[in-house]
Amino acid sequence: MRILPIIVSIFLCIPCTVMAGVSVDLQLDRTESSMADTIRMKISVSGTRDAGEPRIEGLKDFSVSRGGTSSRTSIINGAVSSSIDYIYFLQPKTKGVFVVGPAVVQSGEKSYSSNKVELRIKESAASKGGEKAAIFLTADVSSKSVYIEDQIQYTLKLFHIPEISDVSLIVPEIEGFEFRQTEKPVEYQTVYNDKTYQVVQVRYSVTVSKEGKYSIYPSKMGMSVHEQSRGGEDDIFSGSIFSQIRGSKKTVLSNSIEINVLPVPEKGKPLNYTGLVGRFNITSSLDPSRIKAGESATLTVIVKGKGNLKRMPDLKLPGIENAKIYADNPVLEISEDDTLEGTKTMKWAIVPEKEGVYPIPELSISYFDTGKKAYQQIKSSAHSLTADPGTGQMAVSPFGDARAAKKEAVEELGKDILPIHGDADLADVSGNSPAEWLFWVLMVLPVIIFAFVAGSRKFAGNSPGKEAKSKAGKAGRILLKMLDEGEVTAELLYEGFRTYFNERFHLALGSLTPGDAAEILTSKGCSEETAKGMTLFLKELENAIYTGKGGEPVSSVNDIAAVIKKIEKEIK
Amino acid sequence: MKRLLLIIFCILFSASAYPAENDYDRLFDDANRLYRDGQFEQALNGYLQIEKSGRVSGHLYYNMGNACFRLKMLGHAVLYYERALLLMPGDDDLEYNLSYVRKLTKDEIEESPDILSSIFFWLSFLTLDGIKWIYLTINILFWSMLLIRLFVRKEWTFNMLILMIVLWAVSGLSFARKYYECASDNRAVVLQEKINVLSGPDPDDTVLFVLHAGTTVYYERSEDKWKLISLPDRKRGWVEDNAVELIRKQGK
């Protein structure tokens, strides 16, 4: 039984939900029109179906006729939503600027008001035109003189009396001009040269990226025309009931328009100017402005305005001491109704690491104001973030992991050269640089030094005489070293003697006989006793070799060493 | 003694008779200021005055290119950017601007690929002076290594010597190649908005083809007040003397 009150409560809540969201919206199909045109007005009342007919203010200068109503009910996210649209057609009585609205509806005891819309009514075009065909196309621009990177509205209007279908449109392609359709085609009725025409209006925003004088060539519109044709007078079947609808193909051209695209002036161009043209304002907020250290506050900067929004730069928040900054991806929102209008929202999460007061600097942006024809610089407010002693736990970036951020291709929106350089770094090139001869001197110098050193080694340090002398000096030492090393065979010692004699006395003996040795020693200044001693040793060695004992060790190595030393002392 | 002091005094102060380096820097800064104020013509005059004095730099030519671009002198802009490129190859701003102004030129001329330039690709990032000093350093190191090798016959000296031989050969060839490139650089830029290229050095000769400002051509020779130029696709013809200007000034 407890469930019953809950069910009753739910049922009672439904009308409350429906009633809670009552809103009234007023829309016009155009905000600019001529006196001959008919303007379609739609008043949408959502959140209730019980409201009465809206009472609309600001219509005393218009003839108003009702165009019917349409209602719908839908369920979104479990909530029932009802709305009703009231359609009206307005026929201006006079030219001027009018504020249409608000529309007021009464629901229960409450009344709800809509927004207001400004409507500009111009003189009827018929007053300046001549006789026109049954179908014709006109082109018009919001301004014939425009600054580079600025945008203009290019409006095409197809006036037709007969019924048409299969309409196709070709807008001109001009280098430096980018056409973008800003809204769905609008259809309305107008009076032109006392004839009632149906009008199909298509609007483009045109971005110009090249300066100079240009002609926007005629746009071309193709269609099938259905004209009512009646048979001849004798036709027994003449009469509206039997009239035929004939379709024929037709193409109409608009007028061409001359446009003068002016460059933005160089004079007074701010350093941070990025090519932004239009009118903008900047607002900023810090939420919250008082937090605990380690927690996060969000700085939101919103740049709103009208112009070449895509040239709006992403602002950079400078680093703040003892605070971490996490930048969110900037969001650019372009108005659906007008592609010139939009907002760019940039957010930063600021996490102070310590307690204290953190000044947050102002951020600035520069643009060229086409209205004032001057550069403007707008700045966000400076803020102050107060951090109280925290819990010691650092906050995580509320924008999530930067690595997971969705990447977008960088679109090139304009082209220009990069600025001049400030460093002169001038060098005198009028005469021959001293560096030139210094280069060649330094190139040749190492070669000369090397040649000198290598030559010196070759011709002085390493001359054949000296080399031989050096070898001769070493020969005795080598032989003595061999004897010192212990057991030496007769063959080895004999070979050692032959080498010693060759190197010591610059000979080239293939074999050494005892007689030759004595003779050489005597000729080199050795005593006969020494020569005799050497002869004896050599004979002993020869005996050992020729008797098959050449491989046995020699016993008298000490005596031999003594003789060698004696020779070394005695020779000159 | 007094005479000696007088001589020293004269030597020291004779330098002040010439404009100091600072004067040219100031002139450069003034020209930059004029440029930033949108007075491009006056800025260009300032830069030209510095160039006339014989003091040049890549930055000077770069700024001259910018001023010419702002004055819609596309041919001169390309010329000065190209001259800046000779002095500071690899400068990002310069490469961006040069590529941008080249895109604005009207003539489409297909360059034939140069195999040697592809092999010596690093030369495009270095000036002749840069290569020269690199080669000098390696040359000194190479001969020093040879000297060391004379006295120290160890394995490391052998390995170092092999390395130095390779470096010495590469830097030597690079220097030779760059020197050749500079010596044979006969590129010129079309300065006038539109020029007729004639079959001979006479205004009455047949017009062979038309070139537009900023196009790079090859200068061959001069005759009276006419220059013979050619294009990579072997088109040749005569143009008036002041219609084109050599990128590399002769003798530099």
Contacts between the chains, C-beta under 8 A, distances in Angstrom:
chain1	res1	chain2	res2	distance
A	265	B	38	6.6
A	266	B	36	8.0
A	266	B	37	7.6
A	266	B	38	3.3
A	266	B	40	7.6
A	266	B	70	7.1
A	267	B	37	6.0
A	267	B	38	4.1
A	269	B	36	7.9
A	269	B	38	7.6
A	415	B	100	6.5
A	416	B	100	7.8
A	417	B	66	5.9
A	417	B	69	5.5
A	417	B	96	7.6
A	417	B	97	4.4
A	417	B	100	5.7
A	417	B	101	7.2
A	418	B	93	4.5
A	418	B	96	5.5
A	418	B	97	5.6
A	419	B	66	7.3
A	419	B	93	7.9
A	420	B	32	5.7
A	420	B	35	5.4
A	420	B	36	7.6
A	420	B	62	7.2
A	420	B	63	4.3
A	420	B	66	5.0
A	420	B	67	7.8
A	421	B	59	4.1
A	421	B	62	5.5
A	421	B	63	6.0
A	421	B	93	7.0
A	422	B	29	7.8
A	422	B	32	6.3
A	423	B	59	5.6
A	424	B	24	6.8
A	424	B	25	5.0
A	424	B	28	4.0
A	424	B	29	7.7
A	424	B	50	7.8
A	424	B	57	6.1
A	424	B	59	6.1
A	424	B	60	6.5
A	425	B	57	4.5
A	425	B	58	7.4
A	425	B	59	5.5
A	426	B	21	7.2
A	426	B	24	5.5
A	426	B	25	7.1
A	426	B	28	7.1
A	426	B	50	6.8
A	426	B	55	4.0
A	426	B	56	6.7
A	426	B	57	4.9
A	426	B	60	6.5
A	427	B	55	6.7
A	427	B	56	6.7
A	427	B	57	6.0
A	428	B	54	5.7
A	428	B	55	5.5
A	429	B	54	5.9
A	429	B	55	7.5
A	429	B	56	5.7
A	429	B	252	6.5
A	430	B	53	7.5
A	430	B	54	2.8
A	430	B	55	7.8
A	431	B	54	7.7
A	435	B	129	7.8
A	439	B	132	6.0
A	439	B	133	7.6
A	439	B	136	5.9
A	442	B	136	5.5
A	442	B	139	7.9
A	442	B	140	6.7
A	443	B	136	6.0
A	443	B	139	5.7
A	446	B	139	6.4
A	446	B	140	5.2
A	446	B	142	7.7
A	446	B	143	3.4
A	446	B	144	6.6
A	447	B	143	6.1
A	449	B	143	7.1
A	449	B	147	7.1
A	450	B	143	4.9
A	450	B	146	5.5
A	450	B	147	5.5
A	453	B	147	5.9
A	453	B	150	6.6
A	454	B	150	6.1
A	457	B	150	6.6
